[in-house]
Amino acid sequence: MNPSISKKERIISLDIIRGIALFGILLINVGAYKIIIEGQPLPDYSGVNGVIHQLIAIIVEKKFFSIFSFLFGAGLFIFASRAEKRGDKPRLRMVRRLLTLLLLGIIHSIIFWGTILHVYSIVGLFLIPFYRARVSTIKKWLVGMTTIHLVSLVLMIFLPTPKLLLPILEFFSNDLILIFIMFLAGFLTAKAGWLVQIQSLSKQIRWMQAGTFLLFIPFSLWIWNAFQSGDNNVDLLITLGTIPTTLFYLSTLFLLLEKKHVLKFLKPISFVGQMAFTNYIAQSIIGTIIISLIGLDVVSPKDIIYIAILIYAIQIVFSIAWFKFFSMGPLEKMWRYMTYGKKYAKR
């Protein structure tokens, strides 16, 4: 077996996963860059377009922003722990970083109504009490929240829900809870030090990969059949399958990126992930411009694929070129300056 990759390379592997997640998010967001006004034609979901739409829903929807959420949680702990090592107050610095993200998210919402940044900032604040918590305590919270989330979804799908309980089930089954669960999972993974123990934990990760794959297949078939039959619960089914599918993707990626040749082959994507904040915002700008230049009245699923690949190719080339001259993405630099002030802006 290959020896475990170095700490520096492992950071690259996280950037690669983040870059892959950005492409998945792009596949979901492209269709939202064109706002549909009443009276305009709707996207065509027949034939090939319908198949693409359903495959994106099964394979991509909610899964890649969940991967991104996992990495955000891990990154927030790493950020705070590094701040503490410098003698800083980690929890206060977390607050400042998240409030800065809230401000930038509000600004981004002017460009793209579907931005997730302000949601991340608010949900991220709920991680602050966990910074001093024991790993065992975080595990209990993670298991508890995940159980409540999944049980709420199952009850809404299979049982007639009393009106009194409906608001409670809707709250615990919504995407805000899913984001918090993935934040907490990433936070726990970083705090427990598992991110630097992938090789030693490979057996456990393979068991997770195998177990979640056995769930991924039936969930995919279930959702596909729900689309074909016009099941009203298809959105709930997609959400129910998100956590096991996300864990399958993450475990597979972590194991693959332990292989040197895979890491080397995918390294160009790491530059996209290294400036994920810049690229996330740039995607909405580039996408809106492309749709406008093409003159699309409506964005079909086939258009989404073409536009997403074009945007992502542009971002790979731009990101590689950028890091030949700079050590940090432009918006990452701004976010760092607004978080730390002038003292640490250049570090």
C-alpha positions as CSV (number, residue, x, y, z in Angstrom):
1,M,0.0,0.0,0.0
2,N,1.1,3.5,-0.7
3,P,2.3,5.5,2.4
4,S,-0.2,8.1,3.7
5,I,0.1,11.3,1.8
6,S,1.8,14.3,3.5
7,K,0.0,17.0,5.4
8,K,0.6,19.4,2.5
9,E,-0.8,17.0,0.0
10,R,-3.8,16.2,2.2
11,I,-4.8,19.9,2.1
12,I,-4.6,19.6,-1.7
13,S,-7.0,16.6,-1.5
14,L,-9.5,18.7,0.5
15,D,-9.2,21.4,-2.1
16,I,-9.9,18.8,-4.9
17,I,-13.0,17.6,-3.1
18,R,-14.1,21.2,-2.6
19,G,-13.5,21.9,-6.3
20,I,-15.5,18.8,-7.3
21,A,-18.4,20.0,-5.0
22,L,-18.3,23.4,-6.7
23,F,-19.0,21.7,-10.1
24,G,-22.0,19.8,-8.6
25,I,-23.3,23.0,-7.1
26,L,-22.9,24.6,-10.5
27,L,-25.1,22.0,-12.1
28,I,-27.9,22.9,-9.7
29,N,-27.5,26.7,-9.9
30,V,-27.1,27.2,-13.7
31,G,-30.9,26.8,-14.2
32,A,-31.5,29.5,-11.5
33,Y,-29.3,32.1,-13.2
34,K,-32.2,32.7,-15.6
35,I,-35.2,34.0,-13.7
36,I,-38.5,32.7,-15.2
37,I,-41.0,35.5,-15.5
38,E,-44.7,34.8,-15.8
39,G,-45.8,34.3,-19.4
40,Q,-42.3,33.1,-20.5
41,P,-41.8,29.5,-21.7
42,L,-40.9,26.8,-19.1
43,P,-37.9,24.5,-19.4
44,D,-38.5,21.4,-21.5
45,Y,-38.4,18.2,-19.4
46,S,-39.3,15.7,-22.1
47,G,-37.1,13.2,-23.8
48,V,-33.3,13.6,-23.1
49,N,-34.0,16.7,-21.1
50,G,-36.2,14.8,-18.8
51,V,-33.6,12.0,-18.3
52,I,-30.8,14.6,-17.6
53,H,-33.1,16.4,-15.1
54,Q,-33.9,13.2,-13.2
55,L,-30.2,12.1,-13.2
56,I,-29.1,15.5,-11.8
57,A,-31.8,15.2,-9.1
58,I,-30.7,11.7,-8.2
59,I,-26.9,12.0,-8.4
60,V,-26.3,15.7,-7.7
61,E,-29.1,17.6,-6.0
62,K,-28.4,18.3,-2.3
63,K,-25.4,15.9,-2.3
64,F,-22.7,18.3,-3.5
65,F,-23.8,21.3,-1.4
66,S,-23.7,18.7,1.5
67,I,-20.1,17.9,0.6
68,F,-19.4,21.6,0.5
69,S,-21.1,22.0,3.9
70,F,-19.0,19.2,5.4
71,L,-15.9,20.9,4.2
72,F,-17.1,24.3,5.5
73,G,-17.6,22.8,8.9
74,A,-14.1,21.2,8.9
75,G,-12.6,24.4,7.6
76,L,-14.2,26.5,10.3
77,F,-12.7,24.3,13.0
78,I,-9.3,24.4,11.4
79,F,-9.6,28.2,11.1
80,A,-10.5,28.6,14.8
81,S,-7.8,26.2,16.0
82,R,-5.1,28.0,14.0
83,A,-6.3,31.3,15.5
84,E,-6.1,29.9,19.0
85,K,-2.5,28.7,18.3
86,R,-1.6,32.3,17.5
87,G,-3.0,33.4,20.9
88,D,-6.2,34.7,19.4
89,K,-9.7,34.2,20.8
90,P,-11.1,31.5,18.5
91,R,-14.8,31.8,19.2
92,L,-14.8,35.6,18.8
93,R,-12.8,35.2,15.6
94,M,-15.4,32.6,14.3
95,V,-18.1,35.1,15.0
96,R,-16.3,37.8,13.0
97,R,-15.6,35.5,10.1
98,L,-19.2,34.3,9.9
99,L,-20.7,37.8,10.2
100,T,-18.3,38.9,7.5
101,L,-19.6,36.1,5.3
102,L,-23.2,37.2,6.1
103,L,-22.4,40.7,4.8
104,L,-20.8,39.3,1.6
105,G,-23.7,36.9,1.2
106,I,-26.2,39.8,1.3
107,I,-24.2,41.6,-1.3
108,H,-24.0,38.5,-3.5
109,S,-27.8,38.1,-3.2
110,I,-28.1,41.2,-5.3
111,I,-26.3,39.3,-8.1
112,F,-27.8,35.9,-7.5
113,W,-31.0,35.4,-5.6
114,G,-30.2,31.7,-4.9
115,T,-26.9,32.3,-3.0
116,I,-26.2,30.1,0.0
117,L,-23.6,32.3,1.7
118,H,-25.9,34.2,4.1
119,V,-27.5,30.8,5.1
120,Y,-24.0,29.3,5.8
121,S,-23.1,32.3,7.9
122,I,-26.2,32.1,10.2
123,V,-26.2,28.3,10.5
124,G,-22.4,28.4,11.1
125,L,-23.0,30.5,14.3
126,F,-24.5,27.4,15.9
127,L,-21.2,25.6,15.6
128,I,-19.5,28.1,18.0
129,P,-20.6,26.4,21.2
130,F,-19.1,23.1,20.0
131,Y,-15.6,24.4,19.7
132,R,-14.9,23.6,23.4
133,A,-17.1,20.5,23.4
134,R,-15.7,17.0,23.7
135,V,-15.5,14.9,20.6
136,S,-17.9,12.4,22.4
137,T,-20.4,15.2,23.0
138,I,-20.3,16.3,19.3
139,K,-20.8,12.7,18.3
140,K,-24.0,12.5,20.4
141,W,-25.3,15.7,18.9
142,L,-24.5,14.5,15.4
143,V,-26.2,11.2,15.9
144,G,-29.2,12.8,17.6
145,M,-29.7,15.5,14.9
146,T,-29.3,13.0,12.1
147,T,-31.8,10.6,13.6
148,I,-34.4,13.4,14.2
149,H,-33.9,14.6,10.6
150,L,-34.3,11.2,9.0
151,V,-37.2,10.1,11.2
152,S,-39.0,13.4,10.4
153,L,-38.6,12.6,6.7
154,V,-39.8,9.1,7.0
155,L,-42.9,10.1,9.0
156,M,-43.7,12.8,6.3
157,I,-43.3,10.3,3.5
158,F,-45.1,7.2,4.9
159,L,-47.6,8.4,7.6
160,P,-50.5,10.9,7.5
161,T,-49.2,13.8,9.6
162,P,-51.4,15.5,12.1
163,K,-51.6,19.3,11.5
164,L,-50.2,19.9,15.0
165,L,-47.0,17.9,14.2
166,L,-46.6,19.1,10.6
167,P,-44.7,22.3,11.4
168,I,-42.3,20.4,13.7
169,L,-41.6,17.7,11.1
170,E,-41.2,20.3,8.3
171,F,-38.6,22.1,10.4
172,F,-36.5,19.1,11.3
173,S,-36.7,17.7,7.7
174,N,-35.7,20.9,5.9
175,D,-32.4,21.8,4.3
176,L,-31.3,24.1,7.2
177,I,-31.1,21.1,9.5
178,L,-29.3,19.1,6.7
179,I,-26.7,21.9,6.4
180,F,-26.2,22.0,10.2
181,I,-25.7,18.2,10.3
182,M,-23.1,18.3,7.6
183,F,-21.4,21.3,9.2
184,L,-21.3,19.4,12.5
185,A,-19.9,16.3,10.7
186,G,-17.1,18.2,9.2
187,F,-16.4,20.1,12.4
188,L,-16.2,16.7,14.3
189,T,-14.0,15.2,11.6
190,A,-11.5,18.1,11.9
191,K,-11.6,18.3,15.7
192,A,-11.1,14.5,16.1
193,G,-8.0,14.7,13.8
194,W,-9.5,12.2,11.3
195,L,-8.6,14.3,8.3
196,V,-4.9,13.5,8.9
197,Q,-5.5,9.8,9.6
198,I,-7.2,8.7,6.4
199,Q,-4.6,5.9,5.8
200,S,-4.9,4.5,9.3
201,L,-8.7,4.7,9.1
202,S,-8.9,3.3,5.6
203,K,-10.6,0.0,6.8
204,Q,-13.4,1.9,8.6
205,I,-13.8,4.3,5.6
206,R,-14.1,1.3,3.3
207,W,-16.8,-0.2,5.5
208,M,-18.6,3.2,5.3
209,Q,-18.2,3.2,1.6
210,A,-19.6,-0.3,1.2
211,G,-22.5,0.4,3.5
212,T,-23.6,3.7,2.0
213,F,-23.2,2.2,-1.5
214,L,-25.8,-0.4,-0.6
215,L,-28.1,2.4,0.4
216,F,-27.2,4.7,-2.6
217,I,-28.4,2.1,-5.2
218,P,-31.9,1.5,-3.8
219,F,-32.4,5.1,-3.1
220,S,-31.4,6.0,-6.7
221,L,-33.9,3.5,-8.1
222,W,-36.6,4.6,-5.6
223,I,-36.2,8.3,-6.7
224,W,-36.1,7.3,-10.4
225,N,-39.4,5.3,-10.0
226,A,-40.9,8.2,-8.1
227,F,-40.2,10.5,-11.0
228,Q,-41.8,8.0,-13.4
229,S,-44.9,7.6,-11.4
230,G,-45.3,11.3,-10.6
231,D,-44.9,10.7,-6.8
232,N,-45.6,13.9,-4.9
233,N,-42.9,12.9,-2.3
234,V,-40.0,12.9,-4.8
235,D,-38.4,16.0,-3.1
236,L,-38.6,14.3,0.3
237,L,-37.1,11.1,-1.1
238,I,-34.2,13.1,-2.6
239,T,-33.6,14.6,0.9
240,L,-33.9,11.3,2.6
241,G,-31.2,9.8,0.4
242,T,-28.8,12.8,0.7
243,I,-26.9,11.8,3.8
244,P,-26.0,8.2,2.8
245,T,-25.2,9.3,-0.7
246,T,-23.0,12.2,0.5
247,L,-21.1,9.8,2.8
248,F,-20.6,7.4,-0.1
249,Y,-19.2,10.2,-2.2
250,L,-16.9,11.5,0.6
251,S,-15.6,8.1,1.6
252,T,-14.9,7.2,-2.1
253,L,-13.1,10.5,-2.7
254,F,-11.0,10.3,0.5
255,L,-9.9,6.8,-0.4
256,L,-9.2,7.7,-4.1
257,L,-7.2,10.7,-3.1
258,E,-4.9,8.6,-1.0
259,K,-3.5,7.3,-4.3
260,K,-0.7,9.5,-5.6
261,H,-1.6,9.2,-9.3
262,V,-5.2,10.1,-8.7
263,L,-4.1,13.1,-6.6
264,K,-1.7,14.2,-9.4
265,F,-4.3,13.8,-12.1
266,L,-7.0,15.8,-10.3
267,K,-4.6,18.5,-9.0
268,P,-5.8,21.1,-11.5
269,I,-9.2,21.0,-9.7
270,S,-7.5,21.8,-6.4
271,F,-6.9,25.3,-7.7
272,V,-10.6,25.8,-8.2
273,G,-11.3,24.5,-4.7
274,Q,-8.5,26.6,-3.2
275,M,-10.3,29.8,-4.2
276,A,-13.8,28.3,-3.8
277,F,-15.4,31.5,-2.4
278,T,-14.2,33.5,-5.4
279,N,-15.3,30.8,-7.9
280,Y,-18.7,30.3,-6.2
281,I,-19.5,34.0,-6.7
282,A,-17.9,34.1,-10.1
283,Q,-20.0,31.2,-11.3
284,S,-23.2,33.3,-11.0
285,I,-21.7,36.2,-12.8
286,I,-20.2,34.2,-15.7
287,G,-23.3,32.0,-16.0
288,T,-25.6,35.1,-16.2
289,I,-23.4,36.6,-18.9
290,I,-23.2,33.4,-20.9
291,I,-27.0,32.9,-20.8
292,S,-27.5,36.6,-21.8
293,L,-25.0,36.4,-24.7
294,I,-26.5,33.2,-26.0
295,G,-30.0,34.8,-25.7
296,L,-31.6,31.9,-24.0
297,D,-35.2,32.5,-23.1
298,V,-35.3,29.3,-21.0
299,V,-32.5,27.1,-19.7
300,S,-33.1,23.4,-20.4
301,P,-31.3,20.5,-18.7
302,K,-29.1,20.0,-21.8
303,D,-28.2,23.7,-21.7
304,I,-27.3,23.3,-18.0
305,I,-24.7,20.6,-18.8
306,Y,-23.1,22.7,-21.6
307,I,-23.0,25.9,-19.7
308,A,-21.8,24.3,-16.5
309,I,-18.9,22.5,-18.3
310,L,-18.0,25.8,-20.1
311,I,-18.0,27.8,-16.8
312,Y,-16.0,25.2,-15.0
313,A,-13.4,24.9,-17.7
314,I,-13.0,28.7,-17.6
315,Q,-12.5,28.5,-13.8
316,I,-9.9,25.8,-14.0
317,V,-7.8,27.8,-16.4
318,F,-8.3,31.0,-14.5
319,S,-7.6,29.5,-11.1
320,I,-4.4,27.8,-12.3
321,A,-3.2,31.1,-13.9
322,W,-4.1,33.1,-10.8
323,F,-2.0,31.0,-8.4
324,K,1.0,31.4,-10.6
325,F,1.1,35.0,-9.4
326,F,-0.8,35.0,-6.1
327,S,-1.1,32.9,-3.0
328,M,-4.8,33.5,-2.3
329,G,-8.0,34.1,-4.3
330,P,-9.1,37.8,-4.5
331,L,-12.3,37.3,-2.5
332,E,-10.5,35.0,0.0
333,K,-8.1,37.9,0.5
334,M,-10.9,40.3,1.1
335,W,-12.7,37.9,3.5
336,R,-9.4,37.4,5.4
337,Y,-8.8,41.1,5.7
338,M,-12.4,41.7,6.9
339,T,-12.0,38.9,9.4
340,Y,-8.5,39.7,10.8
341,G,-7.9,43.2,9.9
342,K,-4.6,44.5,8.5
343,K,-2.5,42.6,11.0
344,Y,-3.0,39.2,9.4
345,A,-4.2,40.2,5.9
346,K,-0.9,39.2,4.3
347,R,-0.5,35.8,6.0
